[in-house]
Amino acid sequence: MRAIQYDDFGPSSVLKLVDLKLPKPGEGEVLVKVTAAGVNPVDVKIREGLLVSRVPCIFPIIPGWDFSGEVVDHGFAAHRFDIGEKVIGYCRRPTIQHGTYADYITLPEAYITKAPRNIPLKNAAALPLAGLTAFQSLFSHGKLKKHETIVIWGASGGVGSFAIQLATKKEATVIAIASKRNIEYTKKLGAKYAIDYTTQNVEEEVKKLSPEGVDLVFDTIGGETFRRSFDIVKRKGRVISIIENIKEASLLPKPEIEYHYCFVEPNSSNLNSLREMVENGELKIHVDAEYPLEEAAKAQEMVEKGHTRGKIIITMD
Ligand SMILES: NC(=O)c1ccc[n+]([C@@H]2O[C@H](COP(=O)([O-])OP(=O)(O)OC[C@H]3O[C@@H](n4cnc5c(N)ncnc54)[C@H](OP(=O)(O)O)[C@@H]3O)[C@@H](O)[C@H]2O)c1
């Protein structure tokens, strides 16, 4: 099978196209023929060696944490999915080694859910990691409730695009923070208000809309943006960040505000809820660009620029 692999941390040029033996599914595992892989900023961070303190890496590494595809074989006692069944999954494992930028992958069934039936299978690869991150940040950590107001920073990105739609479905009022070219995009996804962070003063605009501050701030940017989140949340409100702001968090300015860092976990039950929302037409997947496997380096370079609208995917055909 073809796969993208690298032997050392570094720039996108470390990514090489290689031929490997087809892996065999072990106990409780399935073999999936990958249709497409999601390309996520974390793939770049891992390639640069920025995650070693969190998740051990074993070289050579095949990058990629989410996928869509078809079950083609199963190992001992793995019978939840039929051969030929279309599936999706987020497969962050305890170590980083066998990823989804490949023609085939083996993994335990617990990481997998049926793919949505109403969209092209390749587009479904954009859902698992970013969708689960938005879901777990808003609901498991953020405890978002009906009629609350939420600010979403980075609202036009992969995670932000799903977060807007999930919050809107919950009947929360969404204030999206995006650049000018993405204002209409975020409103189409359900944001009631959108603030252009490149020309407007975000704190002043949020105060006009929500004078006491908002109930929940979802930070997908980190650093200075994380610090500013505490100026727009109400007293006893909540801030959820998916960026590990270790230094900033140690200097939290307002102890009365609840803060959580969310590191998304594989969860096939959450993923199944997202699949149902896609099938019900409540969750749209916007694919910004797709690249063939051999152009994985280009796909990562695009993501590295930090201005993806929705998601970028790599297709295997
Ligand atoms: N902890 C976790 O479990 C977890 C999970 C997923 C992602 N993440 C991290 O979360 C971050 C976002 O992920 P993603 O997949 O959503 O990224 P992405 O798809 O690359 O999104 C980038 C988006 O951010 C917007 N943006 C850039 N700078 C901004 C700013 N200063 N203010 C507001 N928006 C800004 C861009 O919009 P414009 O083009 O309009 O600027 C773009 O749409 C990444 O760092 C990723 O590694 C963490």
The ligand as a Gaussian input file, in Angstrom:
#p B3LYP/6-31G(d) Opt

LIG

0 1
 N       -6.919000      20.507000      21.863000
 C       -7.502000      19.842000      20.878000
 O       -8.021000      18.743000      21.065000
 C       -7.544000      20.432000      19.491000
 C       -8.372000      19.848000      18.521000
 C       -8.462000      20.439000      17.264000
 C       -7.710000      21.566000      16.981000
 N       -6.881000      22.079000      17.924000
 C       -6.096000      23.288000      17.648000
 O       -7.018000      24.363000      17.500000
 C       -6.564000      25.269000      16.517000
 C       -7.657000      25.478000      15.473000
 O       -7.882000      24.272000      14.803000
 P       -8.693000      24.249000      13.431000
 O       -8.622000      22.872000      12.908000
 O      -10.009000      24.884000      13.604000
 O       -7.760000      25.214000      12.552000
 P       -7.974000      25.768000      11.068000
 O       -9.019000      24.977000      10.384000
 O       -6.642000      25.903000      10.468000
 O       -8.612000      27.207000      11.322000
 C       -7.965000      28.342000      11.214000
 C       -9.017000      29.470000      11.257000
 O       -8.641000      30.398000      12.246000
 C       -8.961000      31.688000      11.796000
 N       -8.081000      32.641000      12.456000
 C       -6.728000      32.730000      12.358000
 N       -6.285000      33.698000      13.204000
 C       -7.380000      34.208000      13.843000
 C       -7.576000      35.208000      14.841000
 N       -6.549000      35.893000      15.353000
 N       -8.822000      35.436000      15.276000
 C       -9.878000      34.750000      14.772000
 N       -9.768000      33.797000      13.820000
 C       -8.523000      33.540000      13.361000
 C       -8.783000      31.638000      10.308000
 O       -9.691000      32.539000       9.732000
 P       -9.232000      33.774000       8.793000
 O       -8.671000      33.165000       7.542000
 O      -10.515000      34.477000       8.588000
 O       -8.209000      34.524000       9.586000
 C       -9.130000      30.184000       9.938000
 O      -10.449000      30.073000       9.445000
 C       -5.261000      24.680000      15.975000
 O       -4.178000      25.266000      16.661000
 C       -5.355000      23.213000      16.330000
 O       -4.101000      22.562000      16.455000
 C       -6.784000      21.544000      19.167000

